[in-house]
């Protein structure tokens, strides 16, 4: 092997090594710049990845985060176990997560990003759909059962607790016996689409309140409105 070929070979190997090391340190480095745990928050929108799910009732969590990103001028970028983005409100840093694990394994992504960013459980908010509430009803709770929701069920298993804040968005239960899956994976009807804009505006006021005023005040102000 000539000298030129040796240089090329070792140069290529060095480039690959540097890329590998960069990827390792990038994964270990925190995404948020904030170092104080109580000033860091995690807002998670539950849903399923894929265009076929984008406008379905089950994906209201993803839809909320898309609206939040647009309103606060940040982008959700592909990362480990989900799409993430961040913004700040009055000195608080908010990490937003759309898990890419599909609904039934949402807890894995939430646990990973909580631990990686050292975000306390009391600063985590999960946004999900709820067939037990009329369409558009907002209900913020600090604890509770999974209510038969597979995403919340996995969260409970991964976090080993039911005591975490969740914002339930009512999608109604206008389906016949045995048609629940078809309903939640179905797309919004025309009337729902019309009302979603106002509901999104309401949620975009609720989320900053959760961060700045706390869950108790936010519950009193926004629940069932």
C-alpha positions as CSV (number, residue, x, y, z in Angstrom):
1,X,0.0,0.0,0.0
2,X,1.5,3.3,-1.1
3,X,2.0,6.4,1.2
4,X,-1.0,8.2,-0.3
5,X,-3.3,5.2,0.2
6,X,-2.1,5.0,3.8
7,X,-2.9,8.6,4.4
8,X,-6.4,8.2,2.9
9,X,-7.1,5.0,4.9
10,X,-6.0,6.5,8.3
11,X,-7.8,9.8,7.5
12,X,-11.0,8.0,6.8
13,X,-10.7,5.9,10.0
14,X,-10.0,9.1,12.0
15,X,-13.1,10.8,10.5
16,X,-15.3,7.9,11.5
17,X,-13.8,7.8,15.0
18,X,-14.5,11.5,15.5
19,X,-18.0,11.1,14.3
20,X,-18.5,8.2,16.7
21,X,-17.2,10.1,19.6
22,X,-19.2,13.1,18.7
23,X,-22.4,11.0,18.7
24,X,-21.6,9.5,22.1
25,X,-21.0,12.9,23.8
26,X,-24.0,14.4,22.0
27,X,-26.3,11.7,23.5
28,X,-24.8,12.2,27.0
29,X,-25.0,16.0,27.0
30,X,-28.3,17.4,28.3
31,X,-30.6,19.1,25.8
32,X,-31.6,21.9,28.1
33,X,-29.1,24.5,29.2
34,X,-30.8,25.0,32.6
35,X,-29.0,23.2,35.5
36,X,-31.5,23.9,38.3
37,X,-33.9,20.9,38.3
38,X,-36.9,22.9,39.7
39,X,-36.7,25.3,36.8
40,X,-37.0,22.5,34.2
41,X,-40.3,21.1,32.9
42,X,-41.2,18.2,30.6
43,X,-44.4,18.5,28.5
44,X,-45.3,15.2,26.8
45,X,-47.9,14.9,24.1
46,X,-49.0,11.2,23.6
47,X,-49.7,9.8,20.1
48,X,-48.6,7.5,17.4
49,X,-46.0,8.3,14.7
50,X,-46.9,8.2,11.1
51,X,-49.0,10.4,8.7
52,X,-52.0,8.0,9.0
53,X,-52.4,8.9,12.6
54,X,-51.7,12.7,12.4
55,X,-55.4,13.8,12.5
56,X,-56.8,11.1,14.7
57,X,-58.4,11.6,18.1
58,X,-55.8,9.4,19.8
59,X,-53.1,11.9,18.6
60,X,-54.4,15.0,20.4
61,X,-51.2,15.1,22.4
62,X,-49.1,15.4,19.3
63,X,-51.4,18.0,17.9
64,X,-51.1,20.1,21.0
65,X,-47.3,20.1,20.9
66,X,-47.4,21.0,17.2
67,X,-49.5,24.0,18.1
68,X,-47.2,24.8,21.1
69,X,-44.2,24.7,18.9
70,X,-45.8,27.0,16.3
71,X,-46.9,29.5,19.0
72,X,-43.5,29.6,20.7
73,X,-41.4,29.5,17.5
74,X,-39.4,26.3,18.1
75,X,-39.1,23.1,16.1
76,X,-39.6,19.5,17.2
77,X,-36.5,17.5,16.0
78,X,-35.9,13.8,15.8
79,X,-34.0,12.5,18.8
80,X,-33.7,9.3,20.9
81,X,-37.2,7.8,21.5
82,X,-39.0,10.8,20.1
83,X,-39.2,14.3,18.7
84,X,-38.1,17.0,21.1
85,X,-37.9,20.8,21.2
86,X,-37.6,23.4,23.9
87,X,-38.5,27.0,24.8
88,X,-38.4,29.3,27.8
89,X,-41.0,31.1,29.9
90,X,-39.8,33.7,32.5
91,X,-36.7,31.8,33.4
92,X,-38.2,28.3,33.2
93,X,-37.0,25.8,30.5
94,X,-39.6,23.6,29.0
95,X,-38.7,20.4,27.1
96,X,-41.4,19.1,24.8
97,X,-41.6,15.5,23.8
98,X,-43.6,13.5,21.2
99,X,-42.6,9.9,21.9
100,X,-41.7,7.8,18.8
101,X,-42.3,4.5,20.6
102,X,-45.9,4.3,19.7
103,X,-48.6,4.9,22.3
104,X,-48.2,1.5,24.1
105,X,-44.6,2.2,25.0
106,X,-44.8,5.9,25.8
107,X,-43.4,5.4,29.3
108,X,-40.0,4.4,28.0
109,X,-39.5,7.7,26.3
110,X,-40.8,9.8,29.2
111,X,-38.6,8.0,31.7
112,X,-35.5,8.4,29.5
113,X,-35.9,12.1,29.0
114,X,-36.8,12.7,32.6
115,X,-33.6,11.0,33.8
116,X,-31.4,12.4,31.1
117,X,-32.5,16.0,31.8
118,X,-32.9,15.5,35.6
119,X,-36.5,16.8,35.5
120,X,-38.5,16.1,38.7
121,X,-41.8,14.2,38.4
122,X,-43.8,17.1,39.8
123,X,-42.6,19.2,36.7
124,X,-43.9,16.6,34.2
125,X,-47.2,17.0,32.3
126,X,-48.7,14.4,30.1
127,X,-51.3,15.3,27.5
128,X,-53.6,12.6,26.3
129,X,-57.1,11.8,24.9
130,X,-60.0,10.6,27.1
131,X,-63.1,8.9,25.8
132,X,-64.7,9.3,29.2
133,X,-65.0,13.1,28.8
134,X,-67.3,14.9,26.3
135,X,-65.5,16.4,23.3
136,X,-63.3,19.3,24.1
137,X,-63.5,19.0,27.9
138,X,-60.2,19.7,29.6
139,X,-59.4,18.0,32.9
140,X,-56.0,18.4,34.6
141,X,-55.3,15.9,37.4
142,X,-52.3,15.2,39.6
143,X,-52.9,11.5,39.9
144,X,-55.3,8.7,38.9
145,X,-55.6,5.4,37.2
146,X,-54.8,4.8,33.6
147,X,-58.6,4.6,32.8
148,X,-57.9,1.8,30.3
149,X,-55.5,4.1,28.3
150,X,-52.5,2.0,27.1
151,X,-50.2,5.0,27.0
152,X,-51.0,5.9,30.6
153,X,-50.7,2.3,31.6
154,X,-47.2,2.1,30.3
155,X,-46.3,5.3,32.0
156,X,-47.5,4.0,35.3
157,X,-45.4,0.8,34.8
158,X,-42.3,2.7,33.8
159,X,-42.5,5.4,36.5
160,X,-43.8,3.1,39.2
161,X,-46.4,5.6,40.3
162,X,-49.8,7.0,39.3
163,X,-48.9,10.4,40.9
164,X,-48.0,12.5,37.9
165,X,-49.8,15.4,36.2
166,X,-51.9,14.6,33.2
167,X,-54.1,16.8,31.0
168,X,-57.0,14.8,29.6
169,X,-58.7,16.1,26.5
170,X,-62.2,14.8,26.0
171,X,-62.8,13.1,22.7
172,X,-66.2,11.7,23.6
173,X,-67.5,8.1,23.2
174,X,-69.7,8.2,20.1
175,X,-69.1,4.6,19.1
176,X,-70.9,1.3,19.2
177,X,-69.9,-1.8,21.1
178,X,-66.5,-3.1,20.2
179,X,-65.7,0.0,18.0
180,X,-63.5,1.9,20.5
181,X,-60.3,1.3,18.7
182,X,-61.8,2.4,15.4
183,X,-63.1,5.5,17.1
184,X,-60.0,6.8,18.8
185,X,-57.9,6.0,15.7
186,X,-60.5,7.7,13.5
187,X,-60.2,11.2,12.2
188,X,-61.9,14.3,13.7
189,X,-65.4,14.9,12.1
190,X,-66.2,18.3,10.6
191,X,-67.8,19.7,13.7
192,X,-64.9,18.7,15.9
193,X,-62.4,20.2,13.4
194,X,-64.3,23.5,13.7
195,X,-64.2,23.5,17.5
196,X,-60.5,22.4,17.8
197,X,-59.1,25.8,17.1
198,X,-60.7,27.4,20.2
199,X,-59.8,24.4,22.3
200,X,-56.2,24.7,21.2
201,X,-56.1,28.4,22.2
202,X,-57.4,27.4,25.6
203,X,-54.8,24.7,26.1
204,X,-52.0,27.2,25.0
205,X,-53.1,29.3,28.0
206,X,-53.2,26.4,30.3
207,X,-49.7,25.1,29.7
208,X,-47.9,28.3,30.7
209,X,-50.1,28.5,33.8
210,X,-48.9,24.9,34.8
211,X,-45.3,26.0,34.5
212,X,-45.6,29.4,36.2
213,X,-48.5,29.1,38.7
214,X,-48.5,25.4,39.5
215,X,-50.9,22.6,39.0
216,X,-53.4,23.5,41.8
217,X,-54.1,27.0,40.5
218,X,-54.2,25.8,36.9
219,X,-56.7,23.1,37.8
220,X,-59.0,25.6,39.5
221,X,-58.8,28.0,36.5
222,X,-59.1,25.6,33.6
223,X,-60.7,22.3,34.5
224,X,-64.0,21.6,32.7
225,X,-63.8,24.8,30.8
